Amino acid sequence: MRIAVTGSIATDHLMAFPGRFVDQLLPDQLEHVSLSFLVDSLEVRRGGVAANIAYGLGGLGLAPVLAGAVGVDFQEYEVWLKEHGVDTRGVHVSATRQTARFMCMTDRDANQIASFYAGAMAEADRIDLRTLTGPGDDPVDLVLVCPNDPAAMVRHTRQCRDLGIAFAADPSQQLARLDGDEVRELVTGARWLFTNAYESALLRERTGWDEQEVLDRVGTWVTTLGADGVRIERKGAPAITVPAVPDVPTLDPTGVGDAFRSGFLAAAGRQLPLETAAQLGCAMAALVLQAVGPQDYEVDRGLLRQTVATAYGPDSARLLSPVLGEQA
């Protein structure tokens, strides 16, 4: 399966706060919050949802096409992505803006407060999906529409419908910016819909649809549940729940959901069972949890196979041989 990933490409500024955010909030003063947090560390890393997912897919051998907007400061980052199996032909370089910046602070309970500066991402709606393939290239089988400039998200979803290309909807962080009509357009007809638990509730609020009405409009709804794993729902079928990999030491949760999507789509794209796809997604998420930064881990297929076998059993590991290779 040839996958194109559209969405944000950014530089991440990751900070660690040694306390708990909730301890700093006064219930009777929530209308007048004015807080400053002294952090213990600052890590500057490569990031952006689309780039993170493409990195994971590249490590799993899928050679994804990345489509997003960046600044002239992207050159070193682009070399890194190409070295890790990512096709960057869909990247638009702004002449005037810098690559987006993601600033995130994580407390000791792995709660996060973040802000995002769009920068060059504001030009992402200039990207035409028809330019992602050239003469002799295999066609794109799936477009993953990730958080991006809202106009770009809508444009790329419409282009998928017009071109007859299957698409996956991953509005996640942009749900806070999108209005109901935009969310409904992004979701309707998606082969896959990705959210986390909070975003699933926010999506229902934005669209005005209940769970069943969402399932009427998408092929499969995948909801990550943090330490509780993942829930997979399809219309007319019982929900599938896959637990997370247990006892994983957590250094930084940034990019965990992106890694899950990489593993899930790599397996689902090879027509493996949904439960098996979610197990690989959870194993990829476990790799990222143990690194600081969403691309500062190695996609070690042998380690992934071992993780799946330990957490979910040897049969699951064998099913994943089309993605991870045979046991040596």
N, C-alpha and C positions, 0 to 999 in steps of 0.2 A: 504494500500500500504506500502510495506517495502522499505525504501530508504537507500542507502549507500551514504555517502558524502565523497569524496576523495579530499584532498587538504591540505592547510596550517593550521598548529596549531602553535600559536605564543604567545609571551608576547608583549603587546602593550605599548609603551611609548608615551603618548599623551600630547602635549604641546599646550598652547594657546598664540597666539601673538595678542596683543591688537590693532594693526594697520591693514593696508591693504597691502598685498604683492605687488599689482600693483603700489602702491605709491613709492615703493623702486626700481623699475625697470626704468632705463634710456634708452629710445629707441635707442640712438646712441652708447650704450655700451653693448648691449646684447651679443656680441661675447666675452666679457671679464667680465662676472658676477662674483663678489666676494662679498658675503653678509653674514652677521651674524645677527641673530635676537635675541633680548633679550625677553624671554617669561615670562609670568606672573605665569604660573603654570605647574606642571608636574604630571600626573597621570599614574601609572603603573597598567595595567589591563589585564585580560585574553582576548585573541583574536585569530586571524587566521581565514581566510574566512571559511574553512570547519568546524572548531569548532563553529564559530558563527552561521552558518546555522543549524548545528546539535543541538545546544542549543535551538534555536527557535522551531525546529521540535519536540524536546523532550518536550518542554513546551506545545505544542499543542497535545501531546499524541501519537506521531508516533513512538517512540523508534528507532530512526535512528542508523545505524551503521557508526561509524566514522573511516576513514582510512587515516592515515597520519603518518609522522615520527617526533619523538620528542627526547629529551635528557633525561638523568637520573633525571633532575630537574622537570619532569612532574608529579610526584606523587601527589602533592596537587591538581594540576589542574585536574588530572584524577578523583580524588574523587569528585570534584565539578561537573564535567560533568555527572558522574554516578548518582549523587544525583538529577540531572535535566533530567533524562530519556534518556541519551545517552549510547549506547552500544559501548565500546571502544576496542572490540576484534581485530579490524583492525589496531590498532595503533602499529607501529614499534618503539622500543626504541633503539636509537644509544648508543653504548658503549663508544664513543669518542667525540661526539658533543653535544652542548647544543640545547635546543629548540629554534626555530627561534625567531628573534626580529623584531618588526615593530615599526619604529620611525616616528611619524607624528606630524606636526605642522599645526594648524588651525588658520586662521586669522578671523577678526571680520565679514567678508562677507561669512564665512564658506568655503572659498577656502582652499585647503590643499597642503602641500609639504611633501612628505614622502620618506623614504628609508626602505629597507628590507634586513635583514641579514638572509640568508637561514639556516645556521647551520645544524641541523639534517635533515632538509627537503631534503638535497642533497641525502639522502638514501631512499627517498620515492619510487623510482622505484623498490625497493626490495619487495614491498607489492604485493601479489598475490590475486586478487579478489576472487579466488576460496576458500580462507581460511575464507571468511566472513560469511559463513554458515556452520553449523555442522549438524550431524544427528538429525532429528526431528525439525530442524529450518524451518521456512517458507522461501521460496526462495526470493532473492532480486529482486524487480520489476523494480527498477530504480536506476541507478548510476549517481550521480551528479559529474562531473569532474570539480573541481574548480582550481583556481590558485595554482600551486605546482611546484616542480622541473619539467622542461619541459619534460625530459625523462619519468617521472612518468605519466604526463598527456597523452602523446602519448601511453604509454604502457597500461594504464587503458582503454583508448578509444578503442584500438585494442582488448583488452580482452573482452570488452562488445560486440563487433561485433562477435568475435569468439564464445562467450558463448551464444549469442542470447539474451542479456540483454539490454533493452532500456536504453539510456543514455541521459543526459542533458549536454550541453557544456556551461561552464561559464569561458572563458579564461581571462576575465577582465584585471587585472593588468599585467598579463604575456604577453599580446599582444605586449608590448614593447620589450620583449626578444625573442618572437617566430618569426621564418621566415615564408614566405608564404606557403611553403609546409606543415609545422607543423600546421598552422592555418587551412588550407584546410582540413587536416586529422581530426583535432579535431571537426570541424563543420559538416562535411558531414555525414548525417544519423542521426543527433541528433533529438530526439523527441522535446526537448526544447533548444533554444539558448537564453542565457541571456547576455545583454550588457547594458551599459548606453549610453547616447547620443554621447559622445565623442568616446567611444569604438566602437560604431556601424560604425562611419566613419573610424576609424583606422582599423577595421576588413575588411572593403571594400578595403582599401588601401593595406593591407597585402595580401589579397587573389587575388586582381585584379578582383573581381566580383562586379557587380552592385547589387542593392537591390533585383531585381527579380532573379538573379542567386543565391543569398544566399537563398531566399525563395524556390527555386527549390530543395534545398539540405537539408532543415530542416523541421520539422513538424510545429513548431510555434516559432516565433522570438519575444521575450519580451524585450523591451527597456525601462529602467527607465529614467525619464526626470526631476529628481529633484523636484522642487516645482511645475512643470507642470504635475506631475503624471507619467503615464506609457502608452506606446503604444504597442499593441499586433497585430502582423501581421501573416497571413497565406496565402499561395498561393491560388489565386482564390477567396479570401474573402475580404470584406472591412475591413480596419484597425479598431481596437477598441481602443479608448482612454479613460482612466479612470483618473479623476483628483485626485490629492493628497488630503489628509485630510487637511482642511484649518485651519489657525490660530493656528499652533502648535508651542509652544515656543521651540527654538533650543538651547540646551546646547552643543551638540557635534554630528557632522554628521557621525562619524566613525561607521561603521557596519550597516548603514541604508539599504544599498542595500542587505546585507546578511539577515537582518530581513524580508525584502520584499520577498526574495526568499523562506524563511521558510513558510510564510503565503500563498504565491501563491501556492507552491507545496502541502501544507497540504490540501488546498481546491481542487486543480486540481486533486490530487490523489484520491479524493473521487468523481470524475466525476462531480463536480459542474461547472456551466458555467464559461467561461474564465473571463468575466467581474466581476463576483462575486469573483473569485480567486484573481484577481488583487485588488479588494476592501479590502479583508482581508490582502493582502500583504502591501497595503498602511497603513492600521491600525496598523500592526506590525511595519512598518517603523516609524510611529508617536510615538510609545512607545520608540524606541531607540533614536530618536531625543531629547527626554526629559531627557536622562540619559547621564552620562559621562562614556564611555566605551561600547563596543559592546555586553557585556553580563551582564551589570549592570542594568537590567530592569526585572520586573516580568511579565511573560506571564499570565496576568489576563484575563481569558476568558470573564468574565462578563463585564469588562471595554472594551475589544475589541468589544463585541456585542453592547455595548452602543455607542462606537465610530463609528462603521459601520452604526448603525441606524441613528445617528445624521448627518453623512456626506453623506450617500447614500440612506437612507430611511429604514423604518421597513421591507419592503419586502426583501431587501438584507440581513438584519440581520436574518430573518427567514430562508432564503436559507442556511445560514451558520450554522444552528443548528447541522448538522452532525459533524462539527468541534468544535463548541463552546458550544454545549449543548442547551437545551431549556431555554427560559426565565423563571426565577424563579417566 
